Amino acid sequence: MDRARPLTLLLVGSLAAGGLLALTPAAQAADTELARNGGFEAGLDGWTCTAGSGAVVPSPVHGGTKALQATPAGSDNARCSQTVTVKPGSTYTLSGWVRGSYVYLGATGTGTTDVSTWTGSAPDWQKLSTSFTTGASTTSVTIYTHGWYGTPAYQADDLSLYGPGGAPVQLPAAPTGLAAGSPTSTSVPLSWTAVPGATSYHVYQGATRIQTVTGTTATATGLTASTPYTFQVTAANSAGESPKSAPVTATTTSGGGGGGGGLPAHALVGYLHASFANGSGYTRMADVPDSWDVIDLAFGEPTSATSGDIRFSLCPATECPNVESPAEFKAAIKAKQAAGKKVLISIGGQNGQVQLATTAARDTFVSSVSKIIDDYGLDGLDIDFEGHSLSLQTGDTDFRNPTSPVVVHLIQAVKTLKAKYGPGFVLTMAPETFFVQLGYQYYGSGPWGGQDPRAGAYLPVIHALRDDLTLLHVQDYNSGSVMGLDGQYHSMGGADFHIAMTDMLLTGFPVAGNTDRFFPPLRPDQIAIGLPASTQAGNGHTTPAEVNKALDCLTKKTNCGTYQTHGTWPALRGLMTWSINWDRYNQGEFSRNFDAYGWN
């Protein structure tokens, strides 16, 4: 196809003998187009974009039928690049057409002075151009385009690097040493040996390419429990893609205690103010309506933030005049369990900061929580660590291998409890969006420091315990705006916020924009959406109509509004609310709407 290609014509002019001096055949042969797929007609072939930020779109385009669109997110500037073979000591012209705010075009690794050019505002297509000379030993350069942090998506098209071609790049060999690590019920980690000359690797699940990475590891996610999968890998560079590696087959686990925990297909989870009173009033355990499938006792709290010693007691009669006796409370729990309900102790809450900074605190946590579970005959544990309970130390940057003591000790403690009580142990978590979905943009203090070390700090806990986890119900309330996988910020209170936040959990996402550190999706039966039961219960109350829109979109792909999900999940487990007490105060609006919703 004829592409609009910017050329620099060097006119060597002379009227000698009455005409222009012609370029020599040697000079004509030396200069050529070196950028591969600069018009993006072949998708992203030849290009690598950070954090999955790049995509090919049919409009707007400068030439042909396709163009690049890339979206900056958080600390990622949506850089798309290509490595090109060049000749030492040669001059090159780099050019392209861009559209958007703060769009850059440049080259690195020139061996002399790296170059770049940019535009602060290009509401329509604008040409950028620069040139450079390679160093005496330079045989390759990287050309790139990127946007700027916090700005909207930009477009680029007809990117060109024009000059003398270097030695032909050789097609890389097929990777060797492909091996599968220990599978979970939904994922399989893979690794292989590096291939000389490869700039990226494509991972195949059967005949389908599922990932492209720059390193020699990847994790296949979103898999089905107890199912065999076959994987292969290819190596790629500017010359193309190698043959596939030898296949490796791995079978996912059964999922262990991370299943439904005896819950109905669609469950309603609520917190019961059992140890305190507030404006909603005290509700006795026996008076909890039958709508509630999981009842979280709020709260077990520590004797001090760092002790690990968790205590729980019923609300004092001076604060809650209608409180039942401990014997009546325990009998009511047994009655609920006989009716198929699960009753858990929830640890933490807004005022219960828990920091398991030492092994002694970890062990005390296990023994004290066990005592509460045994004393009240409970079905399991809900982790509701808020505030400053979890944070990541500087240098703790990989959610798959955490090193911060408060995180490592919590994981160890919960695994110990799970092992003690067996597969019937119900484990749920109720983190805030700051500790989970914000990890798409920021993780801990960040690679350069200065960020809030709590950002994304729940991710290593969720990931390490995903095969033990019964339910994750993130609090989609009391939250600031959070960026979704569409690169847009979403605000609480409407269906789009719940759709975007839930889609992230069911699709997975690169942590802090690092595609090599991808947080795998959870199963839909492990997810419930957390909402306040009334306007008095918390910021971000969502009307029943908007709740139903969110459920329609996630489970049926209807009523999706502006956010388009990456799948449809009819097995989504259900809803969680703060709280049973506030719902009762509000004439049961939240639970009645759940009961009336048509799940099938």
NULODO-210422 format. One line per 2 residues: for each residue x, y, z of C-alpha. Coordinates in nm, 2 decimals, always signed. Layout:
<recs>
X Y Z; ...
</recs>
This chain:
<recs>
+0.00 +0.00 +0.00; +0.12 +0.35 -0.08
+0.19 +0.53 +0.25; +0.24 +0.90 +0.30
+0.61 +0.89 +0.39; +0.80 +1.20 +0.49
+1.13 +1.21 +0.29; +1.42 +1.44 +0.33
+1.54 +1.52 -0.02; +1.90 +1.64 -0.03
+1.93 +1.85 -0.34; +2.29 +1.86 -0.45
+2.24 +2.14 -0.70; +2.45 +2.25 -0.99
+2.37 +2.40 -1.32; +2.69 +2.25 -1.46
+2.63 +2.14 -1.81; +2.28 +2.29 -1.79
+2.12 +2.05 -1.55; +2.09 +1.91 -1.19
+2.36 +1.68 -1.07; +2.19 +1.34 -1.03
+2.22 +1.13 -0.71; +2.45 +0.84 -0.76
+2.30 +0.49 -0.78; +2.50 +0.39 -0.47
+2.34 +0.67 -0.26; +1.99 +0.57 -0.38
+2.04 +0.21 -0.28; +2.18 +0.31 +0.07
+1.88 +0.50 +0.20; +1.57 +0.29 +0.28
+1.27 +0.28 +0.51; +1.37 +0.09 +0.83
+1.07 +0.13 +1.06; +0.86 -0.19 +1.05
+0.48 -0.15 +1.03; +0.51 +0.23 +1.08
+0.15 +0.27 +0.97; +0.02 +0.01 +1.21
-0.17 -0.17 +0.93; -0.05 -0.50 +1.08
-0.16 -0.41 +1.43; +0.12 -0.37 +1.69
+0.34 -0.61 +1.50; +0.70 -0.49 +1.56
+0.60 -0.25 +1.84; +0.60 -0.30 +2.22
+0.39 -0.07 +2.43; +0.43 -0.04 +2.81
+0.16 -0.16 +3.05; -0.06 -0.28 +2.77
-0.12 +0.09 +2.70; -0.12 +0.06 +2.32
-0.40 -0.04 +2.08; -0.47 -0.01 +1.71
-0.78 +0.18 +1.61; -0.96 +0.24 +1.28
-1.02 +0.61 +1.36; -0.87 +0.87 +1.37
-0.60 +0.77 +1.12; -0.35 +0.98 +0.92
-0.31 +0.74 +0.63; -0.43 +0.39 +0.55
-0.70 +0.23 +0.77; -0.53 +0.20 +1.11
-0.33 +0.41 +1.36; -0.18 +0.37 +1.71
-0.37 +0.49 +2.01; -0.20 +0.47 +2.35
-0.33 +0.58 +2.69; -0.10 +0.70 +2.97
-0.20 +0.56 +3.32; -0.06 +0.67 +3.65
+0.32 +0.65 +3.64; +0.32 +0.50 +3.29
+0.35 +0.74 +2.99; +0.22 +0.49 +2.73
+0.56 +0.44 +2.55; +0.55 +0.24 +2.23
+0.89 +0.15 +2.08; +1.07 -0.06 +1.82
+1.43 -0.16 +1.79; +1.58 -0.11 +1.44
+1.91 -0.23 +1.29; +2.13 +0.06 +1.16
+2.48 +0.13 +1.03; +2.75 +0.29 +1.24
+2.84 +0.65 +1.16; +2.53 +0.71 +0.95
+2.27 +0.98 +0.95; +1.90 +0.90 +0.99
+1.57 +1.10 +0.97; +1.29 +1.00 +1.22
+0.95 +1.14 +1.15; +0.58 +1.07 +1.21
+0.23 +1.21 +1.25; +0.08 +1.25 +1.60
-0.24 +1.37 +1.75; -0.31 +1.47 +2.11
-0.16 +1.66 +2.40; +0.21 +1.63 +2.49
+0.31 +1.36 +2.24; +0.68 +1.27 +2.20
+0.88 +1.11 +1.92; +1.24 +1.01 +1.97
+1.53 +0.77 +1.94; +1.76 +0.62 +2.21
+2.08 +0.41 +2.19; +2.22 +0.62 +1.90
+2.57 +0.61 +2.03; +2.60 +0.99 +2.00
+2.32 +1.22 +2.13; +1.98 +1.07 +2.18
+1.71 +1.29 +2.02; +1.34 +1.36 +2.07
+1.08 +1.61 +1.96; +0.73 +1.68 +2.09
+0.41 +1.88 +2.06; +0.22 +2.03 +2.35
-0.11 +2.03 +2.17; -0.21 +1.87 +1.84
-0.59 +1.87 +1.81; -0.55 +1.73 +1.46
-0.26 +1.54 +1.29; +0.07 +1.71 +1.32
+0.41 +1.60 +1.18; +0.71 +1.56 +1.41
+1.06 +1.51 +1.27; +1.41 +1.49 +1.40
+1.75 +1.34 +1.29; +2.06 +1.18 +1.44
+2.39 +1.03 +1.35; +2.49 +0.69 +1.49
+2.81 +0.63 +1.68; +3.11 +0.45 +1.55
+3.00 +0.11 +1.69; +2.62 +0.15 +1.69
+2.43 -0.13 +1.51; +2.08 -0.07 +1.65
+1.86 +0.21 +1.79; +1.52 +0.22 +1.96
+1.26 +0.46 +1.82; +0.96 +0.54 +2.03
+0.66 +0.76 +2.08; +0.49 +0.83 +2.42
+0.24 +1.06 +2.59; +0.26 +1.23 +2.93
+0.14 +1.13 +3.28; -0.22 +1.19 +3.35
-0.31 +1.31 +3.00; -0.57 +1.15 +2.77
-0.49 +0.90 +2.50; -0.28 +1.01 +2.20
-0.26 +0.88 +1.84; +0.04 +0.82 +1.62
+0.06 +0.71 +1.25; +0.30 +0.68 +0.96
+0.61 +0.66 +1.18; +0.93 +0.65 +0.97
+1.30 +0.59 +1.02; +1.48 +0.67 +0.69
+1.85 +0.61 +0.62; +2.11 +0.34 +0.55
+2.00 -0.01 +0.64; +2.22 -0.22 +0.87
+2.31 -0.58 +0.86; +1.99 -0.79 +0.84
+1.85 -0.90 +1.17; +1.83 -1.28 +1.20
+1.51 -1.46 +1.29; +1.56 -1.58 +1.65
+1.56 -1.95 +1.73; +1.27 -2.13 +1.90
+1.29 -2.10 +2.28; +1.40 -2.40 +2.48
+1.36 -2.51 +2.84; +0.99 -2.42 +2.86
+0.87 -2.53 +3.20; +0.55 -2.49 +3.41
+0.57 -2.41 +3.78; +0.32 -2.50 +4.05
-0.03 -2.43 +3.91; -0.32 -2.28 +4.11
-0.68 -2.35 +4.03; -0.69 -2.05 +3.79
-0.33 -1.99 +3.67; -0.01 -2.16 +3.56
+0.34 -1.99 +3.59; +0.57 -2.05 +3.29
+0.95 -1.99 +3.24; +1.19 -2.06 +2.96
+1.55 -2.00 +2.85; +1.64 -1.66 +2.69
+1.70 -1.66 +2.32; +1.99 -1.45 +2.17
+1.86 -1.17 +1.96; +1.50 -1.19 +2.08
+1.33 -0.87 +2.19; +1.01 -1.02 +2.31
+0.83 -1.36 +2.35; +0.48 -1.47 +2.26
+0.30 -1.71 +2.48; +0.05 -1.96 +2.33
-0.23 -2.15 +2.51; -0.31 -2.42 +2.26
-0.33 -2.23 +1.92; -0.42 -1.89 +2.08
-0.16 -1.63 +2.16; -0.24 -1.51 +2.51
+0.05 -1.28 +2.61; +0.35 -1.10 +2.48
+0.63 -1.03 +2.74; +0.99 -0.90 +2.72
+1.13 -1.13 +2.99; +1.15 -1.51 +3.02
+0.85 -1.57 +3.25; +0.48 -1.54 +3.22
+0.17 -1.65 +3.40; -0.13 -1.79 +3.22
-0.45 -1.68 +3.41; -0.82 -1.71 +3.40
-0.81 -2.09 +3.38; -1.06 -2.35 +3.49
-0.99 -2.57 +3.79; -0.88 -2.93 +3.74
-0.82 -2.88 +3.37; -0.51 -2.97 +3.16
-0.36 -2.69 +2.95; -0.08 -2.70 +2.69
+0.15 -2.40 +2.63; +0.42 -2.30 +2.38
+0.64 -2.00 +2.34; +0.80 -1.82 +2.05
+1.08 -1.56 +2.03; +1.04 -1.24 +1.83
+1.24 -0.95 +1.70; +1.22 -0.71 +1.41
+1.28 -0.99 +1.16; +0.97 -1.18 +1.28
+0.86 -1.47 +1.50; +1.05 -1.79 +1.56
+0.90 -2.14 +1.54; +0.72 -2.25 +1.86
+0.90 -2.42 +2.14; +0.83 -2.77 +2.25
+0.50 -2.78 +2.43; +0.45 -2.82 +2.80
+0.13 -2.94 +2.97; +0.01 -2.85 +3.32
-0.31 -2.92 +3.51; -0.47 -2.66 +3.73
-0.56 -2.76 +4.09; -0.90 -2.83 +4.22
-0.91 -2.50 +4.41; -0.91 -2.65 +4.76
-1.09 -2.44 +5.02; -1.12 -2.15 +4.79
-1.45 -2.27 +4.66; -1.79 -2.16 +4.76
-1.77 -2.26 +5.12; -2.12 -2.41 +5.11
-2.27 -2.08 +4.99; -2.56 -2.05 +4.75
-2.48 -1.96 +4.39; -2.56 -1.60 +4.46
-2.50 -1.48 +4.82; -2.57 -1.18 +5.03
-2.31 -1.08 +5.28; -2.36 -0.83 +5.56
-2.18 -0.70 +5.87; -2.35 -0.71 +6.20
-2.27 -0.45 +6.46; -2.22 -0.70 +6.74
-1.96 -0.53 +6.96; -2.08 -0.17 +6.94
-2.38 +0.05 +6.87; -2.42 +0.35 +6.64
-2.71 +0.54 +6.49; -2.85 +0.23 +6.32
-2.92 +0.06 +6.66; -2.84 -0.28 +6.78
-2.97 -0.59 +6.61; -2.97 -0.92 +6.79
-2.84 -1.23 +6.61; -3.17 -1.40 +6.63
-3.33 -1.10 +6.46; -3.11 -1.10 +6.15
-3.34 -1.16 +5.85; -3.30 -1.48 +5.65
-3.19 -1.29 +5.34; -2.83 -1.28 +5.48
-2.62 -1.58 +5.37; -2.29 -1.46 +5.54
-2.30 -1.27 +5.87; -1.97 -1.10 +5.96
-1.94 -1.01 +6.33; -1.80 -0.66 +6.36
-1.54 -0.65 +6.50; -1.26 -0.84 +6.66
-1.01 -0.58 +6.75; -0.65 -0.59 +6.89
-0.54 -0.49 +7.24; -0.28 -0.27 +7.06
-0.19 -0.21 +6.70; +0.12 -0.43 +6.71
+0.02 -0.70 +6.97; -0.16 -0.94 +6.74
-0.39 -1.01 +7.03; -0.75 -1.00 +6.90
-1.04 -0.98 +7.13; -1.42 -0.99 +7.07
-1.71 -0.93 +7.31; -2.07 -0.83 +7.27
-2.18 -0.47 +7.29; -2.21 -0.36 +7.66
-2.56 -0.33 +7.79; -2.50 +0.03 +7.88
-2.45 +0.10 +7.51; -2.69 -0.16 +7.37
-2.98 -0.20 +7.61; -3.14 -0.48 +7.41
-2.82 -0.69 +7.38; -2.86 -1.07 +7.43
-2.66 -1.28 +7.67; -2.35 -1.46 +7.54
-2.54 -1.79 +7.57; -2.83 -1.65 +7.37
-2.59 -1.51 +7.11; -2.41 -1.85 +7.07
-2.74 -2.03 +7.04; -2.86 -1.79 +6.78
-2.54 -1.85 +6.58; -2.61 -2.22 +6.58
-2.96 -2.16 +6.46; -2.83 -1.95 +6.17
-2.58 -2.22 +6.08; -2.85 -2.49 +6.09
-3.04 -2.28 +5.84; -2.74 -2.28 +5.61
-2.59 -1.94 +5.70; -2.22 -1.88 +5.76
-2.11 -1.67 +6.06; -1.76 -1.52 +6.06
-1.55 -1.30 +6.29; -1.44 -0.99 +6.11
-1.10 -0.86 +6.22; -1.01 -0.49 +6.20
-1.25 -0.23 +6.08; -1.19 +0.14 +6.08
-1.07 +0.16 +6.44; -0.90 -0.18 +6.47
-0.55 -0.13 +6.32; -0.36 -0.46 +6.31
+0.01 -0.47 +6.23; +0.17 -0.81 +6.25
+0.52 -0.67 +6.24; +0.68 -0.96 +6.43
+0.66 -1.34 +6.44; +0.54 -1.31 +6.80
+0.25 -1.09 +6.69; +0.17 -1.34 +6.41
+0.16 -1.63 +6.65; -0.05 -1.44 +6.90
-0.29 -1.35 +6.62; -0.34 -1.71 +6.53
-0.40 -1.82 +6.89; -0.63 -1.54 +6.98
-0.84 -1.56 +6.66; -0.86 -1.94 +6.71
-1.00 -1.88 +7.06; -1.27 -1.65 +6.92
-1.37 -1.90 +6.65; -1.38 -2.19 +6.89
-1.56 -2.00 +7.17; -1.84 -1.89 +6.94
-1.84 -2.18 +6.70; -1.78 -1.97 +6.39
-1.74 -2.08 +6.03; -1.43 -1.87 +5.95
-1.26 -1.54 +5.92; -1.31 -1.20 +5.75
-1.00 -0.98 +5.70; -1.10 -0.61 +5.71
-0.77 -0.45 +5.76; -0.79 -0.07 +5.70
-0.60 +0.24 +5.77; -0.23 +0.17 +5.84
-0.26 -0.20 +5.90; -0.09 -0.30 +5.57
+0.19 -0.11 +5.40; +0.48 -0.20 +5.18
+0.84 -0.13 +5.27; +1.06 +0.05 +5.03
+1.20 -0.20 +4.78; +0.91 -0.44 +4.82
+0.79 -0.40 +4.45; +0.67 -0.75 +4.35
+0.33 -0.86 +4.47; +0.42 -1.22 +4.39
+0.71 -1.22 +4.64; +0.64 -0.98 +4.92
+0.90 -0.90 +5.18; +0.73 -0.65 +5.41
+0.68 -0.82 +5.75; +0.32 -0.71 +5.81
+0.22 -0.86 +5.48; +0.43 -1.18 +5.50
+0.31 -1.25 +5.86; -0.06 -1.20 +5.78
-0.03 -1.45 +5.49; +0.14 -1.70 +5.72
-0.11 -1.65 +5.99; -0.41 -1.70 +5.77
-0.25 -2.01 +5.60; -0.20 -2.15 +5.95
-0.57 -2.10 +6.04; -0.68 -2.25 +5.72
-0.46 -2.56 +5.78; -0.60 -2.59 +6.13
-0.97 -2.57 +6.04; -0.95 -2.75 +5.70
-1.14 -2.71 +5.37; -1.47 -2.60 +5.53
-1.30 -2.29 +5.67; -1.46 -1.98 +5.51
-1.22 -1.70 +5.43; -1.33 -1.36 +5.31
-1.16 -1.02 +5.27; -1.30 -0.66 +5.26
-1.02 -0.43 +5.15; -1.08 -0.07 +5.03
-1.01 +0.02 +4.67; -0.70 +0.21 +4.77
-0.54 -0.12 +4.87; -0.65 -0.32 +4.56
-0.76 -0.15 +4.24; -0.53 +0.15 +4.29
-0.25 -0.10 +4.24; -0.32 -0.08 +3.87
-0.15 +0.27 +3.88; +0.06 +0.27 +4.20
+0.22 +0.00 +4.41; +0.38 +0.08 +4.74
+0.62 +0.37 +4.75; +0.70 +0.32 +4.39
+1.03 +0.27 +4.20; +1.15 +0.62 +4.29
+0.99 +0.65 +4.63; +0.75 +0.92 +4.74
+0.42 +0.73 +4.69; +0.19 +0.62 +4.97
+0.34 +0.28 +5.08; -0.02 +0.15 +5.14
-0.12 +0.17 +4.77; -0.20 -0.18 +4.64
-0.08 -0.34 +4.97; -0.36 -0.60 +4.98
-0.26 -0.74 +4.64; +0.01 -0.98 +4.77
-0.22 -1.10 +5.04; -0.50 -1.18 +4.80
-0.26 -1.34 +4.55; -0.09 -1.56 +4.81
-0.43 -1.68 +4.95; -0.63 -1.69 +4.62
-0.67 -2.07 +4.64; -0.79 -2.04 +5.00
-1.02 -1.74 +4.94; -1.39 -1.79 +4.95
-1.49 -1.43 +4.88; -1.33 -1.10 +4.81
-1.57 -0.81 +4.85; -1.38 -0.48 +4.80
-1.55 -0.18 +4.96; -1.67 +0.02 +4.66
-1.74 +0.31 +4.90; -1.56 +0.58 +5.10
-1.33 +0.58 +4.79; -1.17 +0.84 +4.57
-1.19 +0.82 +4.20; -1.00 +0.52 +4.06
-0.87 +0.45 +3.71; -1.03 +0.15 +3.54
-0.88 -0.07 +3.27; -1.03 +0.17 +3.01
-0.78 +0.43 +3.12; -1.06 +0.65 +3.26
-1.12 +0.76 +3.62; -1.45 +0.63 +3.77
-1.63 +0.78 +4.07; -1.84 +0.60 +4.33
-2.21 +0.61 +4.35; -2.31 +0.49 +4.01
-2.32 +0.16 +3.82; -2.01 +0.24 +3.62
-1.79 +0.25 +3.93; -1.89 -0.10 +4.04
-1.87 -0.24 +3.69; -1.52 -0.10 +3.64
-1.38 -0.20 +3.98; -1.53 -0.55 +3.95
-1.41 -0.60 +3.59; -1.05 -0.53 +3.71
-1.08 -0.82 +3.96; -1.23 -1.06 +3.70
-0.99 -0.96 +3.42; -0.67 -0.90 +3.60
-0.43 -0.61 +3.55; -0.06 -0.52 +3.53
+0.05 -0.39 +3.88; +0.18 -0.03 +3.86
+0.16 -0.07 +3.48; +0.43 -0.34 +3.47
+0.32 -0.61 +3.23; +0.57 -0.85 +3.37
+0.39 -0.83 +3.70; +0.03 -0.91 +3.61
-0.22 -0.97 +3.89; -0.42 -1.27 +3.77
-0.80 -1.26 +3.77; -1.01 -1.42 +4.04
-1.29 -1.66 +3.97; -1.64 -1.49 +3.95
-1.77 -1.71 +4.23; -1.50 -1.55 +4.46
-1.63 -1.20 +4.40; -1.90 -1.00 +4.56
-1.95 -0.62 +4.52; -1.93 -0.42 +4.84
-2.17 -0.13 +4.89; -2.32 +0.08 +5.17
-2.68 -0.02 +5.26; -2.81 +0.34 +5.29
-2.70 +0.70 +5.26; -2.62 +0.70 +5.63
-2.39 +0.39 +5.61; -2.11 +0.55 +5.41
-2.01 +0.77 +5.12; -2.09 +0.63 +4.78
-2.44 +0.49 +4.84; -2.58 +0.34 +4.51
-2.95 +0.33 +4.44; -3.11 -0.01 +4.38
-3.16 +0.08 +4.01; -2.79 +0.15 +3.97
-2.70 -0.17 +4.16; -2.92 -0.37 +3.92
-2.75 -0.20 +3.62; -2.41 -0.31 +3.75
-2.53 -0.67 +3.80; -2.69 -0.67 +3.46
-2.37 -0.56 +3.29; -2.14 -0.80 +3.48
-2.36 -1.11 +3.46; -2.56 -1.05 +3.13
-2.37 -0.79 +2.93; -2.67 -0.56 +2.93
-2.72 -0.20 +3.07; -2.34 -0.15 +3.06
-2.33 +0.23 +3.02; -2.00 +0.39 +2.93
-1.77 +0.11 +3.05; -1.74 -0.20 +2.85
-1.64 -0.51 +3.04; -1.38 -0.77 +2.93
-1.62 -1.06 +2.98; -1.96 -1.17 +3.11
-1.97 -1.35 +3.45; -2.31 -1.50 +3.53
-2.14 -1.69 +3.82; -2.06 -1.36 +4.01
-2.12 -1.46 +4.37; -2.33 -1.16 +4.49
-2.32 -0.85 +4.71; -2.18 -0.74 +5.04
-2.30 -0.44 +5.24; -2.22 -0.23 +5.54
-2.43 -0.32 +5.72; -2.71 -0.55 +5.83
-2.80 -0.29 +6.09; -2.81 +0.00 +5.85
-3.02 -0.20 +5.60; -3.27 -0.28 +5.88
-3.27 +0.09 +5.97; -3.35 +0.16 +5.60
-3.65 -0.08 +5.60; -3.45 -0.35 +5.43
-3.42 -0.18 +5.10; -3.08 -0.33 +5.01
-3.16 -0.69 +5.10; -3.51 -0.67 +4.94
-3.36 -0.55 +4.62; -3.11 -0.84 +4.62
-3.38 -1.09 +4.69; -3.59 -0.95 +4.40
-3.31 -0.94 +4.14; -3.34 -1.19 +3.86
-3.01 -1.36 +3.85; -3.10 -1.61 +3.58
</recs>
